[in-house]
């Protein structure tokens, strides 16, 4: 009998191969591209705003990742989110690093206004996004943030956020 992990491409395989525009960071770019390819999606990894007008005619969705920020990437993220909203294309916002990078935190608040379908982060990143006290640093979630008390506080705070957005907590449980 095959394990679920061995059958992942069968279980999650897409019937059509959507073109997914990804603006991600240097650390995860290869993993993101390979994961999308594995489920029969077609990733395109570009943050050059000169390509966006033509690119948005062909893409099915958008993935935005706040890692490895620069002024140019910030502009690209904002423009891509604006275009996704205008074209009614679904998008995922990965709020990596908002626990310790003030620019990433500010940018996450700006990008939320464009109504991502999914806002993804680890527990500590989601706590920071909601304005709660955070024990995690960088991209790591902390043990306290994942206690029953910490999780209850996070769930309560998330209920106060935009209900049209799905909030996704990722990472390993401590």
C-alpha positions as CSV (number, residue, x, y, z in Angstrom):
1,X,0.0,0.0,0.0
2,X,1.4,3.4,-0.9
3,X,1.9,6.0,1.8
4,X,0.0,9.3,1.4
5,X,3.3,11.2,0.9
6,X,4.1,8.9,-2.0
7,X,0.7,9.6,-3.5
8,X,0.7,13.3,-3.0
9,X,1.0,14.1,-6.7
10,X,-2.0,11.9,-7.3
11,X,-4.1,13.2,-4.5
12,X,-3.4,16.9,-5.1
13,X,-2.9,16.8,-8.9
14,X,-4.7,19.5,-10.8
15,X,-6.9,18.7,-13.8
16,X,-5.6,21.8,-15.6
17,X,-2.2,23.2,-15.2
18,X,-2.7,26.8,-14.0
19,X,0.1,29.3,-14.5
20,X,1.0,30.7,-11.1
21,X,2.9,34.0,-10.8
22,X,5.2,33.8,-7.8
23,X,7.1,36.6,-6.2
24,X,9.0,34.8,-3.5
25,X,12.4,34.9,-1.8
26,X,15.7,33.5,-2.8
27,X,15.6,30.9,0.0
28,X,12.3,29.3,-1.1
29,X,12.1,29.9,-4.8
30,X,13.2,26.5,-5.9
31,X,11.0,24.7,-3.3
32,X,8.0,26.7,-4.3
33,X,8.6,26.1,-8.0
34,X,9.1,22.4,-7.6
35,X,6.1,22.0,-5.3
36,X,3.9,23.7,-7.9
37,X,5.3,21.6,-10.7
38,X,4.7,18.5,-8.5
39,X,0.9,19.2,-8.4
40,X,0.8,20.0,-12.1
41,X,0.8,23.8,-11.8
42,X,3.1,25.9,-13.9
43,X,5.1,28.4,-11.8
44,X,6.6,31.6,-13.3
45,X,9.0,33.4,-10.9
46,X,9.3,37.0,-11.8
47,X,9.2,40.3,-9.9
48,X,10.0,42.6,-12.9
49,X,7.1,45.0,-13.0
50,X,7.7,45.7,-16.7
51,X,6.3,42.2,-17.4
52,X,3.2,42.4,-15.2
53,X,0.7,43.8,-17.8
54,X,1.3,41.0,-20.2
55,X,1.9,38.3,-17.6
56,X,-1.5,39.0,-15.9
57,X,-3.3,38.2,-19.1
58,X,-2.1,34.6,-18.8
59,X,-1.8,33.7,-15.1
60,X,-4.4,32.0,-13.1
61,X,-3.2,33.1,-9.6
62,X,-0.5,34.8,-7.6
63,X,1.7,33.9,-4.7
64,X,3.4,36.7,-2.8
65,X,6.2,36.1,-0.2
66,X,7.6,38.9,2.0
67,X,11.0,37.4,2.4
68,X,14.2,39.1,1.1
69,X,12.6,42.5,0.7
70,X,14.0,45.4,-1.3
71,X,12.5,48.6,-2.5
72,X,12.0,47.1,-6.0
73,X,10.4,43.9,-4.6
74,X,8.1,46.0,-2.3
75,X,6.9,47.9,-5.4
76,X,6.5,44.6,-7.3
77,X,4.5,43.0,-4.5
78,X,2.1,46.0,-4.2
79,X,1.6,46.3,-8.0
80,X,1.0,42.5,-8.3
81,X,-1.6,42.6,-5.5
82,X,-3.3,45.5,-7.0
83,X,-3.5,43.8,-10.4
84,X,-4.7,40.6,-8.8
85,X,-7.5,42.4,-7.1
86,X,-8.4,44.3,-10.3
87,X,-8.4,41.1,-12.4
88,X,-10.1,39.1,-9.7
89,X,-7.3,36.6,-9.6
90,X,-6.9,34.6,-6.4
91,X,-3.7,35.2,-4.4
92,X,-1.8,33.9,-1.4
93,X,0.1,36.2,0.8
94,X,3.0,34.6,2.8
95,X,3.9,37.0,5.7
96,X,7.3,35.4,6.4
97,X,9.5,37.5,8.7
98,X,6.9,39.9,10.0
99,X,7.9,39.1,13.6
100,X,11.3,40.8,13.3
101,X,11.2,42.9,10.2
102,X,9.3,46.2,10.5
103,X,9.1,46.8,6.8
104,X,7.7,43.3,6.2
105,X,5.1,43.9,9.0
106,X,4.1,47.2,7.5
107,X,3.9,45.7,4.0
108,X,1.8,42.8,5.2
109,X,-0.8,45.3,6.5
110,X,-0.8,47.2,3.1
111,X,-1.1,44.0,1.1
112,X,-4.0,42.7,3.2
113,X,-6.1,45.6,1.9
114,X,-6.0,43.9,-1.5
115,X,-7.9,40.9,0.0
116,X,-5.6,37.9,-0.5
117,X,-7.6,34.6,-0.5
118,X,-5.1,33.1,1.9
119,X,-2.8,34.8,4.3
120,X,-0.2,32.3,5.4
121,X,2.3,32.4,8.2
122,X,3.6,30.4,11.2
123,X,1.9,30.9,14.5
124,X,4.3,33.7,15.6
125,X,3.9,35.5,12.3
126,X,0.1,35.4,12.5
127,X,0.3,36.7,16.1
128,X,2.5,39.6,15.0
129,X,0.2,40.3,12.1
130,X,-2.8,40.5,14.6
131,X,-0.8,42.8,16.9
132,X,-0.3,40.3,19.6
133,X,2.8,39.8,21.7
134,X,5.2,37.5,20.0
135,X,7.9,35.2,21.4
136,X,9.2,33.9,18.0
137,X,12.1,35.5,16.2
138,X,12.8,35.7,12.5
139,X,10.9,33.0,10.6
140,X,10.7,30.6,13.6
141,X,7.6,30.1,15.7
142,X,8.1,29.9,19.5
143,X,6.9,27.4,22.0
144,X,4.9,30.0,24.0
145,X,3.1,31.2,20.9
146,X,1.9,27.6,20.4
147,X,0.6,27.0,23.9
148,X,-3.1,26.5,24.4
149,X,-3.3,30.0,25.9
150,X,-1.4,31.5,23.0
151,X,-3.4,29.7,20.4
152,X,-6.7,30.7,22.0
153,X,-5.5,34.3,22.0
154,X,-4.6,34.0,18.3
155,X,-7.9,32.4,17.3
156,X,-9.8,35.2,19.1
157,X,-7.6,37.9,17.3
158,X,-8.0,36.2,13.9
159,X,-11.8,36.2,14.3
160,X,-11.5,40.0,14.4
161,X,-9.7,40.1,11.1
162,X,-11.3,40.2,7.6
163,X,-13.6,37.2,7.4
164,X,-13.2,37.0,3.6
165,X,-9.5,35.9,4.1
166,X,-8.5,32.4,5.0
167,X,-5.7,32.5,7.6
168,X,-3.3,29.5,7.4
169,X,-0.9,28.6,10.2
170,X,2.0,26.5,9.0
171,X,5.1,24.9,10.5
172,X,5.7,22.1,12.9
173,X,4.0,21.9,16.3
174,X,6.4,22.3,19.2
